[in-house]
Amino acid sequence: NNFFNEILGVMSPQQQDSLLSIPVENVAIHAFSQTNKQAIQISNNLFVDNTNNIRILHYTKVNISNNSMSITNIGTTLLYPGRVGIEVVNDLASSVGMNIEIFENDIHGHDNGINYYLMNQSVLNNTFLRIEDNILDNLLIAAKSIFGIGVGANIPNTGNITGINNWIIKDNVCERVAYGVQISGIKGPILNVESNLIKLKGSSTPLTRRGIELINTRKVTLFDNRIHGTAITSTQISHTGIYCQMADQSTIKCNWIFKTGTAMRFLGPMPSTIIGNKIVNAFDGLVMASAAVIGPQGNLTTPSDN
């Protein structure tokens, strides 16, 4: 039940262009654990016109819930609020029992809503990540907005996966965003992205729009997500519902994609299952670019059911 207002700091152009270079003095709540074994809960706070709101480093048990974040003044190029709503970073050689929960937060008018990073990871053992029931709205409002990501999860070096690992990004509402959900580096059957509502913003800079993006992943499941674009013309083919690059053995099932330049685009190894998806009002439906390979697509008796 704390109120944070105009926690601001001057940022260099290099800092503005990097998601991982947030100075300590530019964060309303900044927590750092040197032991990697501590727990933290941040709930029921109000954030208005801050450069960055919450940044958590190296806590293995995190609960961030029921916080409200908004922007009333977009500021100037070097000094502006609304860069990152919530960012959680773990840099652990082994994470046994890691538990991260980010749920029921309202984030309005920021470059990025929720970012999660798991760096230099060699072992995932009985871990839990839950990003659920957050509202992320108008994420392209700042004076120098180059991102506009609703939910991002990045694991650049996933190693051994043991035990039971359950990661879910579910029931989030991402409205007026450049990227709804962006996933990279996850290499195991641990992550489900399901039942999210994503509405892409119009064609102002940057032009690229992606409802859900998978890059360099394996065995990720996308299920029952609804993605709404804003244009279906050939000039807006970079507005993509689901974008997969090197996302092999993934499952894309029962997603709805409306009014996009490209409904689904694949580069490199294809997902193993694409079934039961509904595509309405797209300039291109399913696009295989570069070295993408598609297998048997069924026949009259055993169709793929898209």
Phi, psi and chi 1 to 4 in degrees:
 res  aa     phi    psi   chi1   chi2   chi3   chi4
   1 ASN       -   42.8  -64.1  -53.8      -      -
   2 ASN  -104.6  157.0  -60.5  -69.3      -      -
   3 PHE  -119.4  124.8  175.1   51.6      -      -
   4 PHE  -119.7  124.3  -60.5   86.8      -      -
   5 ASN  -136.9  128.8  179.7 -130.5      -      -
   6 GLU    55.3   49.0  -66.2 -172.0   -3.9      -
   7 ILE   -84.6   98.2  -49.6  -61.0      -      -
   8 LEU  -127.2  160.0  -59.0  167.1      -      -
   9 GLY  -160.2  153.7      -      -      -      -
  10 VAL   -73.1  131.8  175.9      -      -      -
  11 MET  -118.9  135.6  -58.6  175.4   68.2      -
  12 SER   -73.6  161.9   68.8      -      -      -
  13 PRO   -56.8  -35.0  -25.8   34.7      -      -
  14 GLN   -65.7  -39.4  -69.3   78.2   17.3      -
  15 GLN   -67.5  -37.0  -70.0  168.6  -17.8      -
  16 GLN   -64.7  -31.7  -66.2  175.4   32.2      -
  17 ASP   -91.2    2.9  -68.8  -18.5      -      -
  18 SER  -124.4  130.3  173.0      -      -      -
  19 LEU   -71.7  -22.9  -73.6  174.1      -      -
  20 LEU  -102.9   16.2  -71.6  174.8      -      -
  21 SER  -121.3   55.5   61.1      -      -      -
  22 ILE   -92.1  113.3  -57.7  176.7      -      -
  23 PRO   -62.9  148.4  -19.2   31.6      -      -
  24 VAL   -57.6  -39.1  173.8      -      -      -
  25 GLU   -72.6   -5.3   64.9  -89.3   16.7      -
  26 ASN  -101.2   14.9  -66.5  153.7      -      -
  27 VAL  -120.6  131.6 -173.8      -      -      -
  28 ALA   -66.1  -47.8      -      -      -      -
  29 ILE  -125.2  118.4  -63.5  178.7      -      -
  30 HIS  -127.8  119.3 -177.2  -87.7      -      -
  31 ALA  -124.9  135.2      -      -      -      -
  32 PHE  -133.0  124.6 -179.8   88.2      -      -
  33 SER  -110.0  124.9  169.2      -      -      -
  34 GLN   -86.8  -15.1  -66.9 -177.9  -27.5      -
  35 THR   -93.2  -15.5   65.6      -      -      -
  36 ASN    62.5   17.1  -65.6  -36.1      -      -
  37 LYS  -128.1    7.6  -64.8 -178.6  179.9  179.5
  38 GLN   -91.5  161.5  -65.8 -178.3  -17.8      -
  39 ALA  -115.5  149.4      -      -      -      -
  40 ILE  -147.3  142.6 -172.0  169.7      -      -
  41 GLN  -129.4  131.0  178.1  174.3  -10.5      -
  42 ILE  -128.8  110.8  -59.0  174.3      -      -
  43 SER  -141.2  151.4  -58.7      -      -      -
  44 ASN    60.2   40.7  -58.5  -53.2      -      -
  45 ASN  -110.0  157.1  -61.6  -72.6      -      -
  46 LEU  -115.6  126.3  176.5   61.1      -      -
  47 PHE  -121.7  126.5  -58.5   82.9      -      -
  48 VAL  -134.6  124.4  178.1      -      -      -
  49 ASP    59.8   43.7  -70.4  -15.5      -      -
  50 ASN  -103.7  151.3  -56.8  -57.5      -      -
  51 THR   -62.9  -51.9  -61.6      -      -      -
  52 ASN  -135.9  143.5  -53.5  -75.7      -      -
  53 ASN   -98.1  -56.6  -67.7  -47.5      -      -
  54 ILE  -133.7  128.7  -62.6  173.8      -      -
  55 ARG  -135.0  122.5 -167.6 -179.7 -161.9 -149.8
  56 ILE  -118.8  126.9  -53.3  -60.4      -      -
  57 LEU  -119.0  121.6  -60.8  175.9      -      -
  58 HIS    70.3   24.7  -45.8  -38.4      -      -
  59 TYR   -91.3  136.2  -78.0   77.4      -      -
  60 THR   -89.8  -16.7   53.2      -      -      -
  61 LYS  -127.7  113.4  -62.7 -172.1 -176.8  -58.0
  62 VAL  -131.5  132.6  175.6      -      -      -
  63 ASN  -129.2  112.2  179.5  -49.1      -      -
  64 ILE  -122.0  111.2  -58.0  174.5      -      -
  65 SER  -149.4  150.1   57.1      -      -      -
  66 ASN    56.9   36.9  -65.2  -68.2      -      -
  67 ASN  -100.2  150.5  -62.4  -75.0      -      -
  68 SER  -119.1  129.9  177.7      -      -      -
  69 MET  -132.7  130.8  -53.7  174.5 -175.1      -
  70 SER  -148.3  163.5   62.7      -      -      -
  71 ILE  -125.9  128.2  -61.5  -60.4      -      -
  72 THR  -112.2  -14.8   62.5      -      -      -
  73 ASN  -141.4  117.6  177.5   12.2      -      -
  74 ILE   -78.3   -9.7   65.6  171.6      -      -
  75 GLY    72.5 -154.1      -      -      -      -
  76 THR  -116.1 -177.9   64.1      -      -      -
  77 THR   -64.1  -43.0  -57.7      -      -      -
  78 LEU   -93.7  -20.6  -66.9 -179.8      -      -
  79 LEU  -134.1   93.6 -179.0   65.2      -      -
  80 TYR  -145.5  150.6   68.6   85.2      -      -
  81 PRO   -85.5  170.6   31.3  -35.0      -      -
  82 GLY    87.2   34.0      -      -      -      -
  83 ARG   -84.0  -61.5 -179.8  167.8  170.9   73.4
  84 VAL  -131.4  133.0  176.4      -      -      -
  85 GLY   -76.2  -64.9      -      -      -      -
  86 ILE  -133.8  130.8  -61.8  169.6      -      -
  87 GLU  -134.0  128.9 -178.3  171.8   78.8      -
  88 VAL  -123.9  127.3  177.2      -      -      -
  89 VAL  -126.1  127.7  178.9      -      -      -
  90 ASN  -116.8  133.3  -72.3  118.6      -      -
  91 ASP  -128.1   82.6 -172.1   -5.1      -      -
  92 LEU  -129.5  139.1  -49.1  171.1      -      -
  93 ALA   -71.6  -33.1      -      -      -      -
  94 SER  -147.6  131.3  176.9      -      -      -
  95 SER  -119.7   92.2   57.6      -      -      -
  96 VAL   -91.9  118.5  178.5      -      -      -
  97 GLY    76.3   19.7      -      -      -      -
  98 MET   -61.2  133.4 -177.0 -175.0   73.2      -
  99 ASN  -136.5  109.4 -171.6  -49.6      -      -
 100 ILE  -119.9  121.8  -50.8  -65.2      -      -
 101 GLU  -127.4  123.8  -65.4 -172.5   83.1      -
 102 ILE  -130.3  107.6  -55.5  171.3      -      -
 103 PHE  -149.2  151.6   61.0   94.7      -      -
 104 GLU    57.1   39.8  -64.2 -178.5    4.4      -
 105 ASN  -102.4  146.3  -60.2  -78.0      -      -
 106 ASP  -109.4  119.9  -70.7   -4.5      -      -
 107 ILE  -127.8  118.0  -57.3  175.8      -      -
 108 HIS  -125.3  131.4  -58.7  -87.5      -      -
 109 GLY    74.9   36.9      -      -      -      -
 110 HIS  -116.8  157.6  -70.5   66.0      -      -
 111 ASP   -60.8  -41.5  -79.9   -2.5      -      -
 112 ASN  -137.0  137.6  -64.7  -87.2      -      -
 113 GLY   -82.5  -70.9      -      -      -      -
 114 ILE  -130.9  125.3  -61.9  169.8      -      -
 115 ASN  -120.4  132.7  -63.6  -35.9      -      -
 116 TYR  -125.2  129.5  177.3   72.6      -      -
 117 TYR  -125.7  131.7  -62.2   91.4      -      -
 118 LEU  -120.4  104.3 -174.6   57.1      -      -
 119 MET  -100.5  147.4  -46.8  -65.2  -70.5      -
 120 ASN    52.7   44.4  -58.8  -41.2      -      -
 121 GLN   -89.6  128.2 -172.6   64.8   35.1      -
 122 SER  -108.2  -28.0   61.4      -      -      -
 123 VAL  -139.3  128.5  178.0      -      -      -
 124 LEU  -108.3  116.2  -71.9  174.1      -      -
 125 ASN  -134.6  108.3 -174.1   -3.5      -      -
 126 ASN    54.8   57.0  -66.7  -34.8      -      -
 127 THR  -106.2  156.8   61.1      -      -      -
 128 PHE  -139.5  126.2  178.5   71.4      -      -
 129 LEU  -130.2  125.4  171.4   68.6      -      -
 130 ARG  -130.9  116.0  170.8 -167.0  173.7 -158.2
 131 ILE  -120.5  103.6  -58.1  176.6      -      -
 132 GLU  -145.3  143.8 -173.9  173.1   -1.1      -
 133 ASP    59.1   35.0  -73.8  -39.4      -      -
 134 ASN   -96.9  149.6  -60.5  -77.9      -      -
 135 ILE  -109.2  121.6  -63.8  175.0      -      -
 136 LEU  -126.5  110.3  -50.1  148.3      -      -
 137 ASP  -128.7  139.1  176.4   60.1      -      -
 138 ASN    56.3   55.0 -160.3   20.2      -      -
 139 LEU   -91.0   61.9  -56.0 -173.9      -      -
 140 LEU  -165.6   39.8  -87.7  174.9      -      -
 141 ILE  -104.0  -20.2 -163.7  172.1      -      -
 142 ALA   -67.9  163.6      -      -      -      -
 143 ALA   -63.1  -31.5      -      -      -      -
 144 LYS  -128.1   65.1 -171.4  176.9 -178.5  -61.5
 145 SER   -88.0  118.9  179.9      -      -      -
 146 ILE  -121.5    0.8   58.6  174.3      -      -
 147 PHE  -116.4  -83.8  -58.8  111.1      -      -
 148 GLY    75.3   49.8      -      -      -      -
 149 ILE  -103.0  129.7  -58.6  169.4      -      -
 150 GLY   -71.3  -65.1      -      -      -      -
 151 VAL  -129.3  127.6  177.0      -      -      -
 152 GLY  -125.0  136.2      -      -      -      -
 153 ALA  -133.1  125.5      -      -      -      -
 154 ASN  -132.8  123.1 -179.0   21.4      -      -
 155 ILE  -129.6   93.5  -54.3  178.5      -      -
 156 PRO   -70.2  -24.2   23.6  -31.7      -      -
 157 ASN  -136.5   69.7  -62.3  -52.6      -      -
 158 THR   -75.0  130.2  -56.2      -      -      -
 159 GLY  -108.2 -127.9      -      -      -      -
 160 ASN   -71.5  138.8  -63.4  -36.9      -      -
 161 ILE  -115.6  116.2  -62.5  175.9      -      -
 162 THR  -130.1  165.3   61.7      -      -      -
 163 GLY    69.0 -156.9      -      -      -      -
 164 ILE  -105.6  117.2  -61.1  174.0      -      -
 165 ASN  -119.9  123.5  -62.8  -85.8      -      -
 166 ASN  -126.8  108.1 -176.6   11.9      -      -
 167 TRP  -118.5  132.0  -68.6   27.6      -      -
 168 ILE  -142.2  135.5 -172.1  164.6      -      -
 169 ILE  -119.7  106.5  -61.1  173.8      -      -
 170 LYS  -142.8  142.4 -179.9 -179.8  179.1 -178.5
 171 ASP    58.4   29.9  -71.2  -29.9      -      -
 172 ASN   -89.4  148.0  -61.1  -74.6      -      -
 173 VAL  -109.8  114.4  176.5      -      -      -
 174 CYS  -115.0  105.0  -55.3      -      -      -
 175 GLU  -114.7  141.0  -65.0 -162.3   63.4      -
 176 ARG    55.3   57.2  -65.0 -178.9  -70.3  176.2
 177 VAL  -121.7  158.9  -63.3      -      -      -
 178 ALA   -82.6  -39.9      -      -      -      -
 179 TYR  -129.8  126.3  -62.8   79.3      -      -
 180 GLY   -76.1  -63.5      -      -      -      -
 181 VAL  -129.4  126.6  177.3      -      -      -
 182 GLN  -122.8  120.3 -174.1 -179.5   67.8      -
 183 ILE  -124.1  135.5  -52.2  -64.2      -      -
 184 SER  -145.3  142.9   63.2      -      -      -
 185 GLY    84.4   -3.1      -      -      -      -
 186 ILE   -81.0  123.7  -64.8  174.8      -      -
 187 LYS  -123.2   47.9  -62.6  -66.1 -175.5   63.9
 188 GLY  -166.1  165.2      -      -      -      -
 189 PRO   -78.5   59.9   31.3  -35.4      -      -
 190 ILE  -118.5  -14.9   61.5  174.2      -      -
 191 LEU  -117.2  127.1  174.5   61.2      -      -
 192 ASN  -114.6  130.4  -68.9  -26.0      -      -
 193 VAL  -112.9  107.9  179.9      -      -      -
 194 GLU  -143.9  146.7   63.8 -180.0   73.1      -
 195 SER    57.9   34.8  -58.8      -      -      -
 196 ASN   -93.1  144.3  -61.8  -76.3      -      -
 197 LEU  -104.8  120.6  173.8   61.0      -      -
 198 ILE  -126.1  124.9  -61.3  167.4      -      -
 199 LYS  -122.7  113.1  -64.8 -176.9  177.4 -178.2
 200 LEU   -75.8  147.4  -59.1  176.2      -      -
 201 LYS   -78.4  166.5 -160.2  166.2 -177.3  176.3
 202 GLY   -65.8 -163.2      -      -      -      -
 203 SER   -94.1   19.5   58.3      -      -      -
 204 SER   -71.2  164.5   59.1      -      -      -
 205 THR   -59.2  137.6  -58.1      -      -      -
 206 PRO   -78.8  154.6   30.9  -35.6      -      -
 207 LEU   -74.3  -28.8  -67.3  176.8      -      -
 208 THR   -68.5  131.8  -60.4      -      -      -
 209 ARG  -133.8  132.4  -60.2  -78.1 -172.5  -90.5
 210 ARG  -139.7  123.9  -68.8  170.3 -177.4  167.0
 211 GLY   -64.9  -56.8      -      -      -      -
 212 ILE  -131.1  131.7  -60.7  175.3      -      -
 213 GLU  -122.9  126.9  178.9 -177.5   80.3      -
 214 LEU  -116.5  123.6  -58.1 -179.5      -      -
 215 ILE  -130.6  124.5  -65.5 -177.5      -      -
 216 ASN    55.9   52.5 -166.1   25.8      -      -
 217 THR  -122.5  171.4   63.1      -      -      -
 218 ARG  -149.7  134.4 -176.3  178.9  -59.6  124.0
 219 LYS    62.7   36.1  -63.7 -176.8  178.6  179.0
 220 VAL   -88.8  142.9  173.0      -      -      -
 221 THR  -110.4  126.4  -63.7      -      -      -
 222 LEU  -110.8  118.2  -51.8 -177.5      -      -
 223 PHE  -138.6  129.0  174.8   72.7      -      -
 224 ASP    59.3   35.8 -168.8   34.4      -      -
 225 ASN   -91.8  148.3  -60.7  -76.1      -      -
 226 ARG  -117.6  122.3  -62.6 -157.8  173.5 -157.6
 227 ILE  -122.7  124.4  -59.2  168.1      -      -
 228 HIS  -116.0  122.9  -62.9 -104.7      -      -
 229 GLY   -95.3 -167.4      -      -      -      -
 230 THR  -127.3   -8.8   60.9      -      -      -
 231 ALA  -151.9  150.1      -      -      -      -
 232 ILE  -126.6   17.9   59.3  173.2      -      -
 233 THR   -87.4  166.1   65.7      -      -      -
 234 SER   -65.8  -23.8   60.2      -      -      -
 235 THR   -75.9  -10.0   59.4      -      -      -
 236 GLN  -116.5   30.7  -59.3  -62.6  -27.9      -
 237 ILE   -68.9  -15.6   57.4  175.3      -      -
 238 SER   -76.3   -6.9   60.5      -      -      -
 239 HIS   -84.1  102.7  -71.1 -152.0      -      -
 240 THR  -118.0  134.9  -54.9      -      -      -
 241 GLY   -68.9  -60.3      -      -      -      -
 242 ILE  -126.0  123.9  -65.4  175.3      -      -
 243 TYR  -119.1  122.8  178.4   92.5      -      -
 244 CYS  -125.2  124.5  -63.1      -      -      -
 245 GLN  -128.0  115.3  179.8  174.7  -24.2      -
 246 MET    56.5   49.9  -55.4  -61.8  -68.3      -
 247 ALA  -116.5   59.4      -      -      -      -
 248 ASP   -74.7  155.3   61.8  -49.7      -      -
 249 GLN    61.7   21.1  -58.5 -178.9   54.6      -
 250 SER   -86.4  163.3  -64.2      -      -      -
 251 THR  -118.3  124.8  -62.6      -      -      -
 252 ILE  -121.1  105.8  -58.9  175.6      -      -
 253 LYS  -138.0  130.6 -176.8  176.9 -179.9  179.8
 254 CYS    58.8   38.1  -62.8      -      -      -
 255 ASN   -95.3  149.5  -60.2  -78.8      -      -
 256 TRP  -111.8  129.6  -70.3   42.1      -      -
 257 ILE  -128.9  121.7  -55.3  172.1      -      -
 258 PHE  -120.9  134.4  -57.1   92.0      -      -
 259 LYS    54.5   59.3 -157.9  173.7 -177.8 -179.9
 260 THR  -122.1  156.3   56.5      -      -      -
 261 GLY   -62.5  -46.8      -      -      -      -
 262 THR  -128.1  125.7  -57.2      -      -      -
 263 ALA   -72.3  -54.2      -      -      -      -
 264 MET  -137.7  134.3  -67.5 -171.4  -77.7      -
 265 ARG  -131.3  132.9 -175.4  176.6 -178.6   88.5
 266 PHE  -127.5  134.5  -56.8   99.2      -      -
 267 LEU  -128.8  133.4  -65.1   87.8      -      -
 268 GLY    80.4 -158.5      -      -      -      -
 269 PRO   -55.4  136.0  -24.0   33.6      -      -
 270 MET   -83.1  155.1  -68.1  -76.4  -71.5      -
 271 PRO   -58.0  153.1  -24.3   34.7      -      -
 272 SER   -80.3  -25.3   57.8      -      -      -
 273 THR  -136.2  122.0  -57.8      -      -      -
 274 ILE  -129.8  103.2  -55.1  172.2      -      -
 275 ILE  -148.5  142.4 -171.2  169.4      -      -
 276 GLY    70.5   19.8      -      -      -      -
 277 ASN   -88.0  150.6  -59.3  -75.3      -      -
 278 LYS  -118.3  124.4 -177.0  173.7 -177.5  178.4
 279 ILE  -119.6  125.2  -62.5  170.3      -      -
 280 VAL  -130.7  130.0  178.9      -      -      -
 281 ASN    60.0   59.1  -72.0  -11.6      -      -
 282 ALA  -116.3  147.3      -      -      -      -
 283 PHE   -70.6  -44.0 -175.1   82.7      -      -
 284 ASP  -123.7  140.1  -72.9  -38.8      -      -
 285 GLY   -85.3  -83.5      -      -      -      -
 286 LEU  -111.5  120.6 -170.4  154.2      -      -
 287 VAL  -117.1  126.4  175.5      -      -      -
 288 MET  -107.2  113.4  -66.2  175.7  -68.1      -
 289 ALA  -110.5  161.8      -      -      -      -
 290 SER    56.7 -124.2 -176.4      -      -      -
 291 ALA   -99.0   22.9      -      -      -      -
 292 ALA   -62.9  141.9      -      -      -      -
 293 VAL  -127.5  132.1  177.3      -      -      -
 294 ILE  -115.5  139.2 -169.7  168.3      -      -
 295 GLY   -91.5 -162.7      -      -      -      -
 296 PRO   -57.7  136.2  -23.3   33.6      -      -
 297 GLN  -108.1   19.3  -71.5  -58.6  -71.6      -
 298 GLY    84.8 -175.6      -      -      -      -
 299 ASN  -146.4 -166.9   51.5   45.4      -      -
 300 LEU   -62.8  -29.3  -69.6  177.2      -      -
 301 THR   -92.0  -27.2   57.0      -      -      -
 302 THR  -133.3   72.9   57.1      -      -      -
 303 PRO   -75.4  166.1   29.5  -35.1      -      -
 304 SER   -81.2  -12.4  -69.0      -      -      -
 305 ASP    71.3   23.3  -71.0  -25.7      -      -
 306 ASN   -84.9      -  -67.6  -63.9      -      -
